[in-house]
Amino acid sequence: MFAGASYGYLFPVGNYFSFEAGIGIGYLNTTYDEYLPVNKDYVYQQTSKINYIGPLKLKFAWVWHIGRCLEKKGGNA
């Protein structure tokens, strides 16, 4: 289970491209199993639980605005 909030911003780069950056912070509560490698096999050790508050997502994206390539330019139709 997790809950949080995120924020992002889109930086225009020319007419057809943009750069997007974002971050998400929140609360994470989960359980997981721990295994130990023994002779090419993994042996179950224990189940652990973690509660975490802090950054959960960091995002960088290069965006191509495909629709702008198809737009007609100027003039009356």
C-alpha positions in Angstrom: 0.0 0.0 0.0 1.2 3.5 -0.7 -0.2 7.0 -0.9 1.4 10.2 -1.9 1.5 13.3 -4.1 3.5 14.1 -7.2 4.4 17.3 -9.0 5.7 17.7 -12.5 6.6 20.4 -15.0 6.9 20.5 -18.8 9.7 22.6 -20.3 9.1 23.5 -24.0 12.0 22.8 -26.3 11.2 24.1 -29.7 7.9 23.6 -31.5 7.7 19.8 -31.5 9.5 18.7 -28.3 9.4 19.2 -24.5 11.3 17.9 -21.5 9.2 16.7 -18.5 10.5 16.4 -15.0 8.6 15.2 -11.9 8.9 13.9 -8.4 6.5 12.0 -6.1 6.7 11.7 -2.3 4.5 9.7 0.0 4.1 6.8 2.4 4.9 3.1 1.6 3.8 0.1 3.7 4.7 -3.3 2.4 5.8 -6.8 3.4 8.5 -8.9 1.6 10.2 -12.3 1.9 13.9 -12.6 2.4 15.9 -15.4 0.8 19.5 -16.6 1.2 21.3 -18.2 -1.8 22.6 -21.7 -0.9 24.1 -24.0 -3.5 22.3 -22.3 -6.5 19.0 -22.4 -4.7 17.3 -19.7 -2.6 16.2 -20.7 0.9 13.5 -18.8 2.7 14.7 -16.9 5.8 11.9 -14.6 7.0 9.1 -12.2 6.1 9.8 -8.6 6.9 7.7 -5.4 7.0 8.7 -1.9 6.1 7.2 1.5 6.6 8.8 4.3 4.5 8.1 8.0 4.2 10.0 10.0 1.6 10.6 10.2 -2.2 8.9 7.4 -4.1 9.2 8.5 -7.8 11.6 10.6 -9.9 10.7 11.1 -13.5 12.4 12.5 -16.5 10.9 12.3 -20.0 11.5 13.5 -23.5 8.1 14.4 -25.1 7.4 14.5 -28.8 4.2 16.4 -29.7 3.2 14.3 -32.8 0.0 16.2 -33.4 1.9 19.4 -34.0 3.6 17.8 -37.0 0.2 17.1 -38.6 -1.2 20.6 -38.1 -1.9 22.7 -41.3 -0.1 26.0 -41.5 -1.7 29.4 -42.3 -4.2 30.4 -45.0 -8.0 30.1 -45.3 -9.5 26.7 -46.1 
